[in-house]
């Protein structure tokens, strides 16, 4: 207890030692911060200015994840082949050489410098401080703290490296999904896919689908009218990758008198992306809006490097990208590759879908390539005082790249914003210019030979060619708003959001099952409290089973065949959950649904836009063809479960694990497509399924007369470093479905028995 008191006293004393503007006893340090670590290694970073704050963030992050960040910076610099050779791949499963070509093109010096110069003084100081803090830790690092110490790619960084990382994140909703296609683009007769290959395109197709799955999220904001306490609540449950450039990190940032915000940030970002302050809490969900458009280029039959625009032939720009590649003998050589650009953006090749032929090619325009406001946007959100203020800050800057925003404040108001960077095309343009075949495949494709099909400029927009905030969905309520990666339409069924551009939000479309599950709990007039919101996640209920399982078991009873006995017996005993103790029925059900979803006309009650919360549902077993296909789907699922060896496991907790710790940690939850709110993505790995993405940073914030009260966790823990005590501590907590208090006030921080304080200055 005496030691505990001394540490608490030291925290207060050290704050007084931070440099003051008029101190005359000594020259103040250029950068200074104090870092107070509480339970699970969460840093509370306090400084008197943005430079010091960034300094503390960079240092704290490097202590836990220096190798992760350095590896991702190598990717963003386009230097993977230089250090690891051309044959490996990045954390995004892109081959090193293709990745290097893409990021060398994306992060050209002039593009990085233009982004850097567009930042406010505050953001510039945050970035420069972050780099200095990271570098400070490198000077202190040991092999006990930093597993990659001594590797040539672990080296000091600068603010431009953080800009490169930011630009990488920006294009995740656009051209970043087409990295292989940009690299593969070459005129007819050239080796168009030399750096990508058929397997690369197959993985890229899977990755585009996983963008929707891995970067999903749930969010609920409950207003004063429905909250049991009369105060607002916010549940944040983003689903993000457990490794790599999108792995969240918990932190608390404070500049006395200016900033006091807690939450989680992505690697390399010196501000909170999802979190809360004294006045409001906010979160994000990946939206359904389009952030890019494709353009079909009409090519000159005599020269495939020229395209027609408004009756004139325009030359494609050939940009030569140079990449340094380490060979098997350790020697470096320079590889040159051409990237072709039109007035819209880079040319793509996706074999069989977006081909470069003698007559046509395709180019992509990404709205976020011109979004230099994203960092200023999040730092502004960090300082918002209520939902009205937050809305004004978002609608004024328009810097959100590809997510919805939901928020709740101390006054009991809740907010939904579908305010991201969306191309501005009028209904007339969409009708006249769209390419129906590609639009039907979910690709917003337009005719590129007519200038009138280009993005329209609106003087009210923050960026030329994007939709102004006044044309995008927004909703303020006192009951609730929610989103689980659906369009804005059913944010609150009492106030449907309709009539927007299909590039921003579509209506009359089937809801995802996670949204239907949540709305089932939120509908009506009953009070909503914290335990109810927490149970939505920790209950691990499989909502799809409510819609399908009764009919599936009926088919089992009718079939009575030996080949289905194992699956049918397991399904009959299953409790419709993805909890750790769920029986093997869940494994069979997951595999069955992967086949069922591909069937045409299999629903007993098809989707009805008048009843979006209840439809579709049931299996149309009265149709002989459907019954036959469903039986075949269950047989296929049985075969797959047996081949994976998963039919020998008795509990879901023996199947799905995180093996980053020893022994492996069982992980609850499952495929969000099945309506499991605690959405987890896992892939076959040896004799189990390894978690790769899903629930990440979770926060449940309530506002009381005493201020915000928060609990939650970081499902994959703070540190990617295997020797860190915080490498898997929260993962074990997550396995038990326990959420920890998030200490925010000075009293809560000082009361933490694990409190440890470090003061940094240089």
C-alpha positions in Angstrom: 0.0 0.0 0.0 2.9 2.4 0.8 4.4 1.7 -2.7 1.0 2.3 -4.2 0.7 5.7 -2.6 4.2 6.7 -3.7 3.4 5.9 -7.3 0.2 7.9 -7.2 2.0 10.9 -5.7 4.7 10.6 -8.3 2.1 10.9 -11.0 0.9 14.2 -9.7 4.4 15.5 -9.1 5.6 14.6 -12.5 2.8 16.5 -14.2 4.1 19.6 -12.4 7.5 19.0 -13.9 6.2 19.3 -17.5 7.6 22.4 -19.2 5.7 25.6 -18.7 5.5 28.4 -21.2 7.0 31.0 -18.8 9.3 28.8 -16.7 12.5 30.8 -16.0 14.4 28.2 -13.9 15.5 26.2 -16.9 15.0 25.9 -20.6 12.0 23.6 -21.2 12.5 20.3 -23.1 11.4 20.4 -26.7 9.3 17.3 -26.2 7.9 16.0 -22.9 5.1 13.8 -21.7 4.2 11.6 -18.8 2.9 8.1 -19.4 0.9 6.4 -16.7 0.3 2.7 -17.4 -2.7 1.1 -15.8 -4.0 -2.5 -15.9 -3.5 -4.5 -19.1 -0.8 -2.0 -20.3 -3.1 0.8 -21.2 -1.1 4.1 -21.4 -2.5 7.4 -20.2 -0.4 10.0 -21.9 -0.3 13.6 -20.7 1.5 16.6 -22.2 1.2 20.3 -22.5 1.2 20.4 -26.3 0.7 18.2 -29.4 4.4 17.6 -29.9 4.7 16.1 -26.4 1.5 14.2 -26.8 2.7 12.5 -30.0 6.0 11.9 -28.4 4.4 9.9 -25.6 2.1 8.0 -28.0 5.0 7.0 -30.3 7.1 5.8 -27.3 4.2 3.8 -25.7 3.2 2.2 -28.9 6.8 1.2 -29.8 7.2 -0.4 -26.4 4.4 -2.9 -27.3 4.5 -3.0 -31.1 7.8 -1.6 -32.6 8.3 -4.6 -34.9 4.7 -4.5 -36.1 4.9 -0.8 -37.0 8.3 -1.1 -38.6 7.1 -4.0 -40.7 4.0 -2.1 -41.9 6.2 1.0 -42.6 8.4 -1.3 -44.8 5.2 -2.1 -46.7 4.1 1.5 -47.0 7.5 2.5 -48.2 7.4 -0.2 -50.9 10.5 -1.9 -49.5 9.4 -5.4 -48.7 11.4 -7.0 -51.6 14.5 -5.0 -50.4 14.5 -6.6 -47.0 12.6 -9.9 -47.4 13.0 -10.8 -51.1 10.3 -10.8 -53.8 8.9 -14.2 -52.9 7.2 -13.5 -49.6 4.1 -11.5 -48.9 2.8 -8.6 -46.8 0.3 -8.9 -43.9 -2.4 -8.2 -46.5 -1.4 -11.4 -48.4 -0.1 -9.4 -51.4 3.2 -10.7 -52.9 6.2 -8.6 -51.8 7.1 -7.4 -55.3 3.5 -6.5 -56.3 3.0 -4.8 -53.0 6.2 -2.8 -53.4 5.2 -1.6 -56.9 1.8 -0.6 -55.7 3.0 1.3 -52.6 5.9 2.9 -54.4 3.3 4.2 -56.9 0.8 5.2 -54.2 3.3 6.9 -51.9 5.3 8.9 -54.5 7.4 11.6 -52.8 5.3 14.4 -54.3 2.0 12.8 -53.0 3.4 12.2 -49.5 4.8 15.8 -49.3 1.5 17.3 -50.5 -0.4 15.4 -47.8 2.1 16.4 -45.2 2.0 20.1 -46.1 -1.9 20.0 -46.0 -1.9 19.2 -42.3 -2.7 21.7 -39.5 0.1 22.8 -37.2 -1.4 20.6 -34.5 -1.5 17.4 -36.6 2.0 18.1 -37.9 3.3 18.4 -34.3 1.5 15.1 -33.4 3.1 13.3 -36.3 6.6 14.7 -35.6 6.3 13.9 -31.9 5.1 10.4 -32.6 8.1 9.7 -34.8 10.4 11.1 -32.2 8.8 9.0 -29.5 9.1 5.8 -31.6 12.8 6.6 -32.3 13.4 7.3 -28.6 12.2 3.9 -27.7 14.4 2.3 -30.3 17.4 3.7 -28.6 16.4 2.0 -25.3 15.1 -1.3 -26.8 16.5 -4.7 -25.9 15.8 -8.2 -27.2 13.5 -8.6 -24.2 11.2 -5.8 -25.4 11.7 -5.9 -29.2 11.9 -9.3 -30.9 13.2 -7.9 -34.2 16.0 -5.8 -32.7 19.0 -5.9 -35.0 17.0 -6.4 -38.2 18.0 -3.8 -40.8 14.4 -2.8 -41.4 13.9 -1.8 -37.8 15.2 1.8 -38.0 14.3 5.4 -37.1 11.2 6.8 -38.8 10.0 10.3 -39.6 6.6 11.9 -40.0 6.6 11.1 -43.7 6.5 7.4 -42.8 3.3 8.0 -40.8 1.8 9.9 -43.8 2.6 6.8 -45.9 0.8 4.6 -43.4 -2.2 7.0 -43.3 -2.4 7.0 -47.1 -2.4 3.2 -47.0 -5.3 3.2 -44.6 -7.2 5.8 -46.7 -7.4 3.6 -49.8 -8.5 0.5 -48.0 -12.0 1.3 -49.2 -10.9 1.9 -52.8 -7.8 1.3 -54.9 -6.1 -0.5 -52.1 -8.5 -3.4 -52.7 -7.2 -3.5 -56.3 -3.5 -3.5 -55.6 -2.8 -6.6 -57.8 -5.0 -5.2 -60.5 -3.0 -2.0 -60.7 0.3 -3.8 -60.9 -1.1 -6.3 -63.4 -2.2 -3.6 -65.9 -0.3 -3.8 -69.2 -1.4 -3.3 -72.8 -2.4 -6.3 -74.9 0.5 -8.6 -75.6 2.5 -7.7 -72.5 3.0 -9.9 -69.5 0.0 -8.4 -67.7 0.0 -10.6 -64.6 3.6 -11.3 -64.2 3.9 -10.0 -60.7 0.5 -11.3 -59.6 -0.4 -14.6 -61.2 -3.7 -16.5 -61.0 -3.3 -17.4 -57.4 -2.6 -13.8 -56.5 -5.9 -12.8 -58.2 -7.8 -15.5 -56.4 -6.4 -14.2 -53.0 -7.2 -10.7 -54.0 -10.8 -11.6 -54.8 -11.0 -13.3 -51.4 -9.5 -10.2 -49.8 -12.0 -7.8 -51.4 -14.8 -10.0 -49.9 -13.0 -10.1 -46.5 -12.8 -6.3 -46.5 -16.5 -6.4 -45.9 -16.2 -9.2 -43.3 -13.0 -8.3 -41.5 -13.6 -4.5 -41.3 -17.2 -4.8 -40.2 -18.6 -3.5 -36.9 -21.6 -3.2 -34.6 -22.6 0.0 -33.0 -25.6 1.1 -30.9 -26.2 4.5 -29.3 -29.1 4.6 -26.9 -30.7 8.0 -26.0 -32.2 9.3 -22.9 -35.8 8.3 -23.9 -34.9 4.5 -24.0 -32.1 4.3 -21.6 -33.0 2.7 -18.2 -30.9 5.3 -16.4 -32.2 8.3 -18.4 -28.7 8.9 -19.6 -27.2 8.0 -23.0 -25.3 4.7 -23.7 -22.9 3.8 -26.5 -21.7 0.3 -27.5 -18.7 0.1 -29.8 -17.9 -3.3 -31.3 -15.6 -2.8 -34.3 -14.6 -6.0 -36.1 -11.0 -5.5 -37.4 -7.9 -7.7 -38.1 -6.0 -9.1 -35.2 -2.7 -8.4 -36.8 -1.1 -5.9 -39.2 -1.9 -2.4 -40.2 -5.4 -2.4 -38.9 -4.7 -3.7 -35.4 -6.1 -1.3 -32.8 -4.2 0.0 -29.7 -5.8 1.4 -26.5 -4.7 4.7 -25.2 -5.8 7.8 -23.2 -4.6 11.3 -24.4 -4.6 14.5 -22.4 -3.5 18.1 -22.9 -4.8 19.9 -19.7 -7.5 22.4 -20.6 -7.7 21.3 -24.2 -8.0 17.5 -24.7 -9.0 14.5 -22.6 -10.0 11.5 -24.7 -9.7 7.7 -24.3 -10.2 4.9 -26.8 -8.3 3.1 -29.5 -6.1 4.1 -32.5 -4.8 2.3 -35.5 -1.0 1.9 -35.9 0.9 5.1 -36.6 -2.0 7.4 -35.7 -1.4 9.8 -32.8 -5.1 10.4 -32.1 -8.1 8.3 -31.0 -10.2 6.8 -33.8 -12.9 5.3 -31.6 -13.5 6.4 -28.0 -15.0 8.9 -25.6 -14.3 12.1 -23.8 -16.0 13.8 -20.9 -18.9 14.9 -23.0 -19.6 12.2 -25.6 -18.7 8.8 -26.9 -18.4 7.8 -30.6 -17.6 4.8 -32.8 -17.5 3.8 -36.4 -18.8 1.0 -38.6 -17.6 0.3 -42.1 -20.2 1.8 -44.5 -21.8 0.5 -47.7 -21.1 3.7 -49.6 -19.0 3.7 -52.8 -15.7 5.5 -52.4 -14.5 4.9 -55.9 -15.8 4.5 -59.4 -14.5 2.5 -62.3 -14.3 4.0 -65.8 -14.4 2.0 -69.0 -11.9 3.5 -71.5 -12.5 3.3 -75.2 -9.0 2.7 -76.7 -7.6 3.7 -80.1 -7.6 0.5 -82.3 -4.2 1.6 -83.6 -2.7 2.3 -80.2 -3.9 0.7 -76.9 -2.1 3.4 -75.0 -4.5 6.1 -76.2 -8.1 6.5 -75.0 -11.0 8.6 -76.3 -12.4 11.4 -74.1 -15.0 13.7 -75.6 -14.0 12.8 -79.2 -10.3 13.3 -78.7 -7.6 10.7 -78.2 -5.7 11.1 -74.9 -2.4 9.3 -74.1 -2.2 7.2 -71.0 0.6 8.3 -68.7 3.2 5.6 -68.2 4.8 5.9 -64.8 8.0 3.9 -64.3 8.2 2.5 -60.8 11.5 1.3 -59.5 11.8 -1.3 -56.7 15.0 -2.6 -55.1 14.9 -6.4 -54.8 17.1 -8.7 -52.7 18.1 -11.8 -54.6 18.9 -15.3 -53.2 22.5 -14.3 -53.1 21.7 -11.3 -50.9 22.6 -8.8 -53.6 20.2 -5.9 -54.5 19.0 -5.2 -58.0 16.6 -2.7 -59.4 13.3 -3.9 -61.0 11.3 -1.5 -63.1 7.6 -1.8 -63.6 5.1 0.4 -65.5 1.9 1.7 -63.9 -0.5 3.3 -66.4 -2.7 6.3 -65.5 -5.7 8.0 -67.1 -7.3 11.3 -66.2 -9.4 9.2 -63.8 -6.7 7.3 -62.1 -4.7 4.0 -62.6 -5.6 1.4 -65.2 -6.5 -2.0 -63.8 -6.5 -5.5 -65.1 -8.6 -8.2 -63.5 -8.6 -11.3 -65.8 -12.0 -12.2 -67.0 -13.6 -9.1 -65.3 -11.6 -6.0 -66.1 -9.5 -6.9 -69.1 -7.3 -4.6 -71.2 -8.1 -5.5 -74.7 -7.4 -3.9 -78.1 -10.7 -1.9 -77.7 -11.1 -1.1 -74.0 -9.5 -0.9 -70.6 -10.6 0.1 -67.1 -9.4 2.8 -64.8 -10.3 3.6 -61.2 -10.9 7.0 -59.5 -10.6 6.8 -55.7 -12.1 9.7 -53.8 -9.8 9.2 -50.8 -6.6 9.8 -52.9 -7.4 13.5 -52.5 -8.5 13.3 -48.9 -5.8 15.1 -46.9 -8.2 15.9 -44.1 -8.5 12.5 -42.4 -6.1 13.1 -39.5 -7.4 16.6 -38.8 -10.9 15.1 -38.8 -10.2 12.5 -36.1 -8.3 15.0 -34.0 -11.2 17.4 -34.3 -13.7 14.6 -33.3 -11.5 13.9 -30.2 -12.4 17.4 -29.0 -16.1 17.4 -29.7 -18.4 18.5 -26.9 -21.7 17.0 -27.9 -23.3 15.3 -30.9 -24.3 18.6 -32.5 -20.7 19.7 -32.2 -19.4 16.4 -33.5 -21.8 16.6 -36.5 -20.7 20.1 -37.3 -17.0 19.0 -37.2 -17.6 16.0 -39.5 -19.8 17.8 -42.0 -17.5 20.8 -42.2 -14.3 18.8 -42.8 -15.6 15.8 -44.6 -12.5 13.8 -43.8 -14.0 10.5 -42.8 -12.8 8.0 -45.4 -15.0 4.9 -45.4 -17.0 4.5 -42.2 -20.3 5.6 -40.5 -20.2 7.5 -37.3 -22.4 6.9 -34.3 -22.3 8.9 -31.1 -24.1 9.6 -27.8 -23.6 12.5 -25.5 -24.1 13.6 -21.9 -27.4 15.4 -22.8 -29.0 12.2 -23.9 -28.9 12.8 -27.7 -27.6 10.1 -30.1 -26.4 10.6 -33.7 -25.9 8.6 -36.8 -23.8 10.0 -39.7 -23.2 8.3 -43.1 -20.7 11.1 -43.8 -17.7 9.8 -45.7 -16.0 10.7 -48.9 -18.4 9.6 -51.7 -18.2 10.4 -55.4 -20.7 13.0 -56.5 -22.8 11.8 -59.5 -26.3 12.9 -60.2 -29.2 10.5 -60.8 -29.1 11.5 -64.5 -25.3 10.7 -64.7 -25.8 7.3 -63.1 -28.6 6.4 -65.4 -26.9 7.6 -68.6 -23.3 6.5 -67.8 -23.5 3.3 -65.8 -22.3 0.0 -67.2 -25.1 -2.4 -66.0 -23.2 -5.7 -66.2 -20.5 -4.4 -63.8 -22.9 -2.6 -61.5 -24.8 -5.9 -61.1 -21.5 -7.3 -59.8 -21.3 -4.6 -57.2 -18.7 -2.5 -59.1 -19.7 1.1 -59.7 -18.6 1.4 -63.3 -19.2 4.3 -65.8 -18.5 5.2 -69.4 -15.1 6.9 -69.5 -15.3 8.3 -73.0 -17.6 11.2 -72.0 -16.6 14.0 -69.8 -20.2 14.4 -68.6 -19.8 11.1 -66.8 -17.1 12.5 -64.6 -17.8 13.5 -60.9 -19.8 16.7 -60.4 -18.4 19.6 -58.5 -20.5 21.1 -55.7 -19.4 24.3 -54.0 -20.6 23.0 -50.7 -18.3 20.0 -50.7 -15.0 20.0 -48.9 -13.3 18.4 -51.9 -13.9 18.7 -55.6 -16.0 15.8 -56.9 -17.4 14.5 -53.7 -21.0 14.7 -52.4 -21.6 17.7 -50.0 -22.6 16.8 -46.4 -26.1 18.1 -47.1 -26.7 15.2 -49.5 -25.6 12.4 -47.2 -27.6 10.6 -44.5 -27.7 11.9 -40.9 -30.1 11.2 -38.0 -30.3 12.7 -34.5 -32.6 10.8 -32.0 -33.4 10.5 -28.4 -34.3 6.8 -28.5 -31.6 4.9 -30.4 -29.6 4.5 -33.6 -27.7 1.4 -34.7 -25.6 0.0 -37.5 -24.0 -3.3 -38.4 -22.5 -2.5 -41.8 -25.8 -2.0 -43.5 -26.9 1.1 -45.4 -28.3 4.0 -43.6 -31.9 3.0 -44.4 -32.9 1.1 -41.2 -30.7 3.0 -38.7 -33.9 3.4 -36.7 -37.0 1.8 -38.3 -39.1 4.6 -36.9 -37.3 7.1 -39.1 -36.1 5.4 -42.3 -33.4 7.2 -44.2 -34.5 7.2 -47.8 -34.0 9.0 -51.1 -30.2 9.2 -51.2 -27.8 8.5 -54.0 -27.2 4.8 -54.4 -23.5 5.6 -54.1 -24.2 6.8 -50.6 -27.0 4.6 -49.3 -29.5 2.2 -50.7 -33.0 1.4 -49.4 -35.3 -1.6 -49.8 -32.3 -4.0 -49.5 -32.2 -7.0 -47.2 -30.6 -6.3 -43.8 -27.7 -8.2 -42.5 -28.6 -10.7 -39.8 -26.5 -8.8 -37.1 -28.7 -5.7 -37.7 -31.9 -7.8 -37.5 -30.7 -9.4 -34.3 -29.9 -6.0 -32.7 -33.1 -4.4 -33.9 -35.1 -7.3 -32.4 -33.7 -6.3 -29.0 -34.0 -2.6 -29.5 -37.6 -2.5 -30.9 -40.5 -1.7 -28.6 -40.7 0.7 -25.7 -38.8 -1.2 -23.0 -35.9 0.3 -21.2 -32.4 -0.5 -22.5 -29.6 -0.9 -20.0 -25.9 -1.8 -20.0 -26.4 -5.6 -19.3 -28.7 -5.9 -22.3 -26.1 -4.3 -24.7 -23.3 -6.4 -23.2 -25.3 -9.6 -23.7 -25.8 -8.8 -27.4 -22.0 -9.4 -27.7 -21.2 -11.9 -25.0 -24.3 -14.1 -25.5 -22.9 -15.3 -28.9 -26.3 -16.1 -30.1 -26.5 -17.4 -33.7 -29.5 -15.5 -35.1 -29.5 -17.4 -38.4 -30.4 -20.5 -36.5 -33.6 -19.0 -35.4 -34.5 -18.5 -39.1 -33.3 -21.8 -40.5 -32.7 -24.5 -37.9 -36.3 -25.6 -37.3 -36.8 -26.4 -41.0 -33.3 -28.0 -41.2 -34.1 -30.3 -38.3 -37.4 -31.2 -40.1 -35.4 -32.2 -43.1 -33.2 -34.4 -40.9 -36.3 -36.2 -39.5 -37.6 -36.8 -43.0 -34.3 -37.9 -44.4 -33.4 -40.5 -41.8 -30.1 -41.5 -43.6 -26.9 -42.7 -42.1 -24.7 -40.1 -44.0 -26.5 -37.3 -42.2 -26.8 -38.9 -38.8 -23.7 -37.2 -37.3 -24.7 -33.7 -38.5 -28.3 -34.1 -37.7 -27.6 -35.5 -34.2 -25.2 -32.7 -33.4 -27.6 -30.0 -34.8 -30.5 -31.3 -32.7 -28.4 -31.0 -29.5 -26.9 -27.6 -30.3 -28.0 -24.6 -28.2 -27.8 -22.1 -31.1 -24.8 -20.3 -29.7 -21.1 -19.8 -30.6 -20.1 -19.9 -26.9 -17.0 -21.9 -26.0 -19.1 -24.8 -24.8 -21.3 -24.9 -27.9 -21.4 -28.4 -29.3 -20.3 -29.6 -32.7 -23.7 -28.7 -34.1 -22.3 -25.2 -34.5 -19.5 -26.3 -36.7 -21.9 -28.2 -39.0 -24.3 -25.2 -39.1 -21.5 -22.8 -40.2 -20.5 -25.1 -43.0 -24.1 -25.7 -44.0 -24.9 -22.0 -44.2 -22.0 -21.4 -46.5 -23.7 -23.6 -49.0 -27.3 -22.5 -48.2 -26.5 -18.8 -48.9 -25.6 -19.7 -52.5 -29.0 -21.3 -53.2 -31.5 -19.5 -55.3 -35.1 -19.3 -54.0 -34.4 -21.3 -50.9 -36.1 -19.0 -48.4 -39.7 -19.9 -47.4 -40.5 -16.3 -46.9 -38.5 -14.1 -49.3 -37.3 -10.6 -48.5 -40.1 -8.1 -48.3 -39.0 -4.4 -48.1 -42.2 -3.7 -46.2 -41.1 -6.2 -43.5 -37.3 -5.9 -43.5 -36.9 -6.9 -39.9 -38.7 -10.2 -40.4 -37.7 -11.3 -43.8 -36.3 -13.5 -45.3 -36.9 -16.5 -43.1 -37.4 -20.3 -43.2 -36.5 -22.9 -45.7 -38.8 -23.7 -48.6 -38.8 -27.4 -48.1 -42.2 -27.6 -49.8 -40.3 -27.1 -53.1 -38.8 -30.5 -54.0 -35.8 -28.9 -55.8 -35.0 -26.8 -52.7 -35.3 -29.8 -50.4 -32.9 -31.7 -52.7 -30.4 -28.8 -52.7 -30.6 -28.4 -48.9 -30.0 -32.1 -48.4 -26.9 -31.8 -50.7 -25.7 -28.7 -48.8 -25.9 -30.6 -45.5 -24.0 -33.6 -47.0 -21.3 -31.2 -48.3 -21.1 -29.6 -44.9 -20.7 -33.0 -43.3 -17.9 -33.9 -45.6 -16.1 -30.7 -45.0 -16.3 -30.9 -41.2 -14.9 -34.5 -41.4 -12.1 -33.5 -43.7 -11.0 -30.7 -41.4 -11.1 -33.1 -38.5 -13.5 -30.9 -36.6 -16.1 -33.5 -36.0 -13.9 -35.0 -33.3 -14.2 -31.9 -31.1 -16.9 -31.6 -28.5 -16.7 -27.9 -27.8 -16.4 -24.8 -30.0 -13.6 -23.6 -27.7 -11.5 -26.6 -28.9 -12.0 -25.6 -32.5 -11.6 -21.8 -32.7 -8.5 -20.4 -30.9 -5.8 -17.8 -30.9 -2.5 -19.6 -30.8 -0.4 -16.4 -30.4 -0.1 -17.5 -26.7 0.8 -20.8 -25.3 -1.3 -22.7 -24.6 -3.8 -21.5 -27.3 -6.6 -19.4 -26.0 -10.2 -20.6 -26.9 -12.2 -17.8 -28.6 -16.0 -17.4 -28.6 -18.0 -16.0 -31.5 -18.3 -16.8 -35.1 -19.2 -15.7 -38.6 -21.0 -12.4 -38.5 -22.9 -13.3 -41.6 -24.8 -15.8 -39.4 -26.1 -12.9 -37.2 -23.5 -13.5 -34.5 -23.0 -10.1 -33.0 -19.6 -11.1 -31.7 -18.4 -11.6 -35.2 -15.1 -13.6 -35.6 -13.4 -14.7 -38.7 -11.1 -17.8 -38.4 -9.3 -19.9 -40.9 -8.1 -23.5 -41.0 -4.7 -23.9 -39.4 -3.4 -27.3 -38.6 -6.0 -29.1 -36.4 -8.0 -25.9 -35.5 -9.4 -22.7 -36.7 -7.1 -19.7 -36.1 -8.8 -16.3 -35.4 -7.6 -13.6 -37.9 -10.2 -10.9 -37.3 -13.3 -9.9 -35.5 -14.2 -8.2 -32.3 -11.3 -5.9 -31.5 -11.6 -2.8 -29.3 -14.9 -3.0 -27.3 -16.3 -0.1 -25.3 -19.6 0.3 -23.5 -19.9 3.9 -22.2 -22.6 5.3 -20.1 -23.1 9.0 -19.0 -23.9 9.7 -15.4 -24.1 12.8 -13.3 -20.4 12.1 -12.4 -19.3 11.9 -16.0 -18.6 9.0 -18.4 -18.3 5.4 -17.0 -16.7 3.0 -19.4 -15.9 -0.7 -19.6 -14.5 -2.9 -22.4 -11.3 -4.5 -23.6 -9.0 -5.0 -26.5 -9.7 -8.6 -27.6 -6.2 -9.3 -29.0 -4.4 -7.4 -26.2 -2.1 -4.4 -26.4 1.2 -5.9 -27.4 2.2 -7.9 -30.5 5.6 -8.5 -28.8 5.5 -12.2 -27.6 7.5 -11.5 -24.4 5.3 -8.6 -23.3 3.2 -9.3 -20.2 0.4 -7.7 -22.2 0.7 -10.0 -25.2 -2.4 -12.1 -24.4 -3.7 -10.9 -21.0 -6.8 -9.2 -22.5 -7.3 -12.1 -24.9 -7.7 -14.4 -21.9 -10.2 -11.9 -20.5 -12.1 -11.9 -23.8 -12.1 -15.7 -23.8 -14.0 -15.5 -20.5 -16.3 -12.8 -22.0 -15.3 -10.5 -19.1 -15.0 -6.7 -19.7 -12.8 -4.5 -17.6 -13.4 -1.0 -16.3 -11.6 1.7 -18.4 -10.1 4.1 -15.9 -10.6 7.6 -17.2 -10.8 10.1 -14.4 -7.8 11.0 -12.3 -9.3 9.2 -9.3 -9.8 6.0 -11.3 -6.3 6.1 -12.7 -4.7 6.8 -9.3 -6.8 3.9 -7.8 -5.3 1.3 -10.2 -3.1 -1.0 -8.2 -0.8 -1.7 -11.2 -0.1 2.0 -11.9 3.3 2.7 -13.3 4.6 6.2 -14.3 7.3 7.2 -16.7 8.3 10.8 -17.6 9.9 11.4 -21.0 11.7 14.5 -22.2 14.2 15.3 -24.9 
